[in-house]
């Protein structure tokens, strides 16, 4: 089973979707847990007072459960619901107002009739060998659509946890922040579409618990005049004082560079002759890649480009939704106070015989003078090296290093969740974090 979370910010609530390999939403549960009391049992405890609660356990709050026929129609008598949920077959949105509950779904470019297993409209692409109304070549349990478009979603989800230490005049409040970047790719029909999501989750027990916000922006990298304002680049000859909104082709170029999994996926897809010579492929060949060079010319330094802490790519293949498991393709060490995370930069190779104390002191001094994190690592080729990143952390690509001995924080901020996750991903038993004159041993969370 695949578990996917859909955030319903308007209700400050999460719905967790339990889906199969096709993305069909079989069960949804809310983020609530239902307490079931345990009463004392006189047959077990002689001192038991009847009807006394001695404990409790919890069970999931199931909102909906449903089974589908192969082409998506809901099975009679195989549906349970305690509330409306608008997503179902293939994870798509229902259009109940057209033909009744669960009988048609919106796939973006076309609407699918689950009773007939056919589209309401013809395929935009001419396919002489098959009916233009055909749905996944009449094999909905395992077929994927090779000619569909990609709906490419870049999610940047920042979680801020507010904690208060001490009481009275000695109390101090600390905000721990972590950003997770996720690429989700969904295949449907037509040219590629691109979406940017900026989500914020604030966990603050002192002020009523959790709050959520979310902003979704579609951007258009094949329109050279489009400027979404998602990212900015320093204006040339301004000495870094002035910035301007990037054209959307430059925004996508930044994400293409930052998400190695997305770059690998896109490059591989464009080698497919069916895609390479299609209108979709020509958009990349004639618009994106030539104008990407202009982005490289004007510079890649950006104050507002999104930062990758943990990178996950989920590819939802085809109209008959096929889920390809996401994998972490880059990771970082980061300050819990936030700040810009930059890709690893080599400072110097450590020579044989150098004293560890001297290397540590050099890293601490560089951190103090530059304001950027530094780390002692073993590179992929086996050499030890001193490397640097940004003020908020260092991002490493998969296979870039073998081992992370330790790193510095420019402030007294304690180790972040990203530090623990990096230790775990590298298979290490520990690493050292130097922060504000203190040294903390970070061990992976089990």
N, C-alpha and C positions, 0 to 999 in steps of 0.2 A: 504494500500500500504506500502511496505517496501522500504526504501531509503538506498542505499548502495553507498559508495564512493570508486572509484578506482583511485589511484593516477598514473598519467602518468608523471613520473619524467623527461623523456627525453624531453617532450614538456613544462615542468613547468606548467602543467595544470591539473585540476581535471575534471573528468567526473562523474556526479552523476547518478546512475542507479535507476530508479523507477521500482520496481519489485513486483510481486504478491507472494502469499503464496508458490508457487513452485520455486521461484527464477527466473522466466522468466523475462528477461529484456524487459520491455514494452516500456519505454521511457528513453532516456539519454539526459541530459542537461549539458552544459559546465559550468565552473565557471565564465563565463562572464555574465554581466547583460546589456540588450539592452535598451538604453534610448529612450523613445518616447516623443517628444516635445509636449507641450500644448500651443496652440496659443490663444491669447486673442480673445474674442467673442464680437463683437459690439452690439449684441442683449442683452448682459448682462452688459457690461461696456461701457458707452457712451463716455468715454475718450480713448477708445481702438484705438491704431494705427494698421491698418491691417498688418497681417503677423508678428506680434511681439510675440516672445516666452516669456511666462510669467511663465513657470514652466515645469516640466517633471515628468513622472513616468517610471517605469522600468518593463520589462517583461523578462521571462526566454529565454535563447538561446537554443532552442530545436535542438538537433543534429539528433536524430533518434526516430522513433515511429513505432511499429510493433505489429501485433496480430498473434497468433499461433493456429494451429489446436491442438487437445489434445496431439498428440505424437510429436509435435514440428515443423512441417512443417509450413513455413510462408504462411499466407493467401494471395492469389492474390488480388491486389488492396487495401490491408490493410497495406501498408508499406510506410513510409516517411523517407527520409534520406538526410542530407546535408553533410555527411562525413562518412567514413568507421568506423565501430565499431565492434570489432571482437568477442564480447560476446553476447549471446542471450538466447536460450532455456536452462532452468535450470541454467542460469549463466555460461554455459560452452563456451569454445572457438570453433568457427566455423572452419570447414575444407573446405572452399569454393573451394580449388583447386582440391578436389577429385570428388565432384559430384554437384557442383554449389552452388549458394548462399543459405546458411541456410539449406541445405539438409543433412548434416552430422556434428556431433559434437564430439570433443575429450573429453572423460571422464577419460583419464589417462590410465586405464588398457585396455579399449576397445573403439571402435568408434560406435556411434549410428546413424542409418539411420532413419531420422525423417519421410520419406515418407512411409516406411514400418512399423515403430514402432518396429524395431528389431535391435539387435547388428550385427556387421559384423563378430564377433568372438564368440566362445562358452565361456560359463562361466567357470572360472578356478576351480570352486567348483562343484562337482557332485551333481545334484538335480534330482533324478529319477522322481519326481512328476511333473516336468515342463520342457518345452523345454529349452535347453541351450542357445538359441538365444532370449528367452523371455525378454521383457522389462517391469519391474515393474508389473508383473502379469496382464498385459493388463488393468491396471487401473492407467493411468498416472496423473489423476487429484487429487488423494488422497493417493496413495500407496507409501510406503517407503521401501527400500531394507534392510531387517534385517541382512543380512550376509555380507554387504560390509565392506571395510576397512575404517579406519579413516585417512584422511589427516589432521594432527594436526599442525596448524600454530600458533606460538607464535610471536606476534607483539609487539615491543617496539618502540613507536613513541615519539620522543623528540621534543617539540616545544620551540624554543628560540626566545623571542621577545626583540629586542634591542631598547631602548628608551634613548633619550638624554634630560636632564633637564638643564635649564639655557642657557646662551649665553656667548660667548667670553671666557675669562679666567676662568669664573665661571661655565662653562659647564661641566657636568659629564655624562658619558654613563653607563647605567645599563642594564645588560642582565637578563631577567626573564625567567626561564626555568622550564618546566613541562614535566614529562614523563608519558605517558599513556600506560598501558599494556593490550593487548587484546588477548584472545585465540579464534581462529576460527577453528571449527571442521567440516570437510566435509566428508560425507560417500560416498565411491565408491566401488571398488572391490579389494580384495587381503589383504596382511598384512599391518599393520599401517605404515605410513610414517610421518616423523617429520621435520618441517621447522622452522627456526629462521629468523625473519625479524628485522633488525635495521634500522629505518627510522629517518631522521632528517629534520625538517622544520625550517628555519631561517627567521624571519620576521624583516627586517631592511629597513625602508623607506629611510634612508639616502644613501643607496647603492643599489638602483635599485629595491627595493621591496622584493620579496620572493625568496628563493633558496631552493632546495630539493636534498636530497640524499637518496639512499636506497640500502641495501645489504641483499640478501637472501641467507641463508646457509642451506642445508639439513644436518641433523645429524642422527647418527645411534646408538641408545641406546642398540640395540640387538647385536651389534658387540663390544665385550669387548676390542678390540684393537683400536677402533676408538676414536680419540681425535680431536675435531673440533676447540678447542680454544675459544669456546663461553664463558665459565666460567673458573675460576681458583680457586684453593684451596691452602692454605698455606702448604708448605712441612713440614712434621713432624720433630721435633727437630731442626728447623731452626730459632726459636725465632721470627717467623713472618717475617723474612727478605727475604725469597725466596718462590716463588710460581710456580706452574706448571699447565699446561692445564688439565682440568678434562677429564676423559673418558666421552664419551657421555651418558653412563648410569647414571653418576653422574649429568650431566647437566639436564637430564630429571627429575632426583630425586629432584633437586632444584625447578624446575618448578612445580613438583607434590606437593611439600610442600607449595610453594608460592601461587599458584592459587587454592584456596579452591573449587571453582566451578568445575574446571577440575578434581581435586581429587575425588570429589563426583560423577561426571559423570563417570569417569573411573571405580571406585569401583563398581558402580551400573551395568555398562555394563559387567564387568567380572563375575558377578553373574549369568548372563544369560547362561544356559547350552550350548546353541548353540555357544556361544563365548568362554566360559570357557574351553571346550574340543577341540576347534579348534586349528589350528597351530598358529593363532594369539594369542589366550589365553595362549598357552604354552610358547610363547616368554616372556610374562609377568611373568608367574609362574616359569619358569625354569631359566630365565636370569635376567629380570629386578629386581624383588623383592629380590632374594638372593644377588645380587651384590649391590643393594641399601644399604644393611647393611654395606658394605665396605666403602661407602661414609659416613655413620654415624660414622664409626670408625675413619676415618681420619679427621673428623671435617667438620662442615657446614659453617665456616667463609670463605667468599669469597670476594675478592676485586673487582671482575668484573662480579659478577652475576647481572642480571638485576634487577632493582628496580620497585616495583609496586606502582604507584600513585593511579590510578583508574583502577579497574579490571573489564573487561567485557568479558563474554563468549557467543559466538554465535555458535550454533550448527546447521549446515545445514544437515538435515537428509535425507539420501537416494538418490538414483538416480533420483527419482521424487521429487526433492529438496523441502524440507519442512523446513521452517524457524521457529526455536524456539527462542522467544525473549530473548535477552541478559539481564542480570541484574547485578547491581553492587553488588559484593560479598565481597569486601573489600574497604576501603577508607583510606585516610591518611591526616594528617596535615603536611605541608612542608614549608621549607624556599624557597623564590623565587630565591635564589642564587644557588639552587640545592644542590647536595651532597647525600650521601647514606641514604636511608630511611630504618629503621629497624622495625621489629615487636615490638609491645608493650611489655615492660618488667615491671613487678611490682616492684616498689621501696619500698613502704610501705603502709599500711592501715592507713588512717587518723582516729585518735581517736576522740571521742565525746568531745566537749568543746575546741578543739584546735582553736587558733585564725587564721583568714584568712591571716592576714599580715605575720604571722610567716611562714605559709605554702608557701606563695608566695615567701618570701625571701629565704626559703630553696630551692625551685625550681630554682630560679635565681642563687643561689650559686652553686648548682649541675651542672647547665648548664655551668657556667663559668669554673668550675674545670674539667668537663669531655668533654666539647665541644659538648654534645648531647642535643637534645630537651627534655624537660620535660613537663608534662601536669597534670592538676588536673581533675579527671574524677569521674563519678559515675559508678561503675561496674555493670554487669548484675544482681548480687545478691543484689544490693542496697547500698553496701558499697562505701564510698568515698575513693579514693586512689591517691597517687602520682606515676606516671608512667614515663618511659623514652623510647627513641627510638634511632635513629641515628643522626648524625650531620645535615642531610638534612631533617629529618622528622620522624614521628611515623606512622606506619601502623596498623590499627585496623581491625580485622575480624568482619564480620557481627554478631550482637548480643553480641559482647564482652563488649560493654559499653552502658549505657543508656543515659549518658549526658557528654558533654565535656565543662567544665567551662572555660577553657583557657589553653594556652600553651606558651612556651618560644621559641625564636629563638636564636641560639648561636651568631649571628651577628646582625647588625642593619637592615638586610633585612626586608622589609615590608611584610605584609600578602600576601600569594600566592593565586592563583586561587583554589588550593586544599583546602586551609583554608576555603574559601567561600563555596566550594562544600560540605565539611564535615559538616559545620553548617546547610546547607540545607538538607543533607541526614538524619541528626539526628532530624530534625523537630524543631530546636531551633530558637529562635528569635535573638540570639547573642552568641558570645564567645569573650574572650579577648586574644590578642596576645601581649606578652611582647618582645620587640626587641630593643636593643641598648639604654636602658634607657627610652624608650617610651612605652606607652600602647595604642593599637589601638583596637577599638570595631569592630568586624567583624559581619556583618549581611548578611543573605543569599540573593543572587541575585534573584530577582523575575523572 
